[in-house]
Amino acid sequence: MKTRTLCLIALLGSVTPALLLPVTSARGDDELNAMSRVRLTTEPSLAAGCTRVGAMSDDNIKDLRRKIVRAGGNTAVISFNTMEMSMLLAEVFRCSATPNGPSIPQPPAGAPPPPPPAR
């Protein structure tokens, strides 16, 4: 009986981490994707019309992006501390769409040009 209990505990101990690993990895991937979509700018006008989430700072850009995502932001206006230039200061905002993003012109009206002749 004692041997069966130890075997069961050992079996559960080896299976449980394997079951939890994909969930943790998926959440980590989601966070990395969100971190890659954080918009960083030094222009405060680009955050006009967005909801302010808060302010944060860090000396590592990756850690700052992680903080922005965890706070619920997707845009940050970056500034620097004059006393400690390695420290990044961020005003964090949540924008519903890309604020004042680059405008892509509409294609010209009419039919597209014909394809080049085959050789």
N, C-alpha and C positions, 0 to 999 in steps of 0.2 A: 504494500500500500504506500509506504514511504517512497519507494522508488518510482512508482507511477506518478505520485504528486510532484516529485522533483522533475521528472520527464515532462510533465504537462507544463510546469512553470518555465522550463527551459524552452519548450516549443513555443509557448505564448510570447516569451521574451524575444525569440528570433523572428516571429511573424509580425508582431506589432510595429516595429520600426519600418518594415517594408510596406505596411499598409499606410503609414502616416507620411512617408517620404513623398509620394506623388502629390498629396494635398499641399504640403509645405512648399514643394517645388513650384506648383501651379500658382500659389499665392505670391511667391518670390518673382515669378515671371510677370505676373500682373503688375507688381510694384515696379519692376524694371521698365516695363512698357510705359507705365504712367510717368515714370521719371524721365524717359526719353521724350515725352510730349510736353514737358514743362517748358514754358516760354520764358526766357530770361532776357531782360532789356534794361537799359539805363535811361530810357525815355519814359517819364511818368505819363505822358499823353497816350501811350499805347494801352494803358490800363484804365482809361476813361470809360465809364459805363459798366465797370466790373465791380463785384462785391468784394470789399476788403475782408480778408480772413484774419490777418494778424501780421506780426513782424517777427523775424527770426534772424539768426546770424550763425555763421560757421566759418572755419578756415579751410574747409574742403568742399569743393563744388558738388561732388557726388553726395556727400552727407547733407548738404544744403538742399539739393533736389529731393532727397528722401524725406527731409523734414517738411518741405513744401507739399509733397504728395500726401503725407500722413496728416497734415493739417487740413487737407481738402482743397488746396489751391492748384491752379494750373498755369499761373502767370506770376512773375515776380519782378519788381523793379529793384535793381541792384544798385547799391552805393558802397563806398569804401570808407572805413574809419581812418581819419587823417593821422591819428596817433598810432594805429596799428594797421598798416596797409595790407597785411595778409588776411585780415578779417573781412569777410563779405557780409554786408548788411542787406536784408531783403524785406521789402514790403510785399506781402503775399496777397494775391487776389484770385478770385474764382470767376472766370469769364465763361459765359454761355457758348460763345463761338470765338473764333480767332479774332481778337480785337484789332481793328485797323490793320489787318494783315496786308500783304502785298496784293495789289489788284491785278488780276490777270485779264488782259483785254479780250474782248469777244473776237472770234475769228471773222474775217471779212465776209460780207454777204455774197451770195452767189455760189455757183458750183465750184468744187475744188478743181485745181488744174489736172489735166490728164496725166496718167503715169508716163514715165520716160519710155521710149521705144526699146523693145527687146533686142538684144544683140544676137 
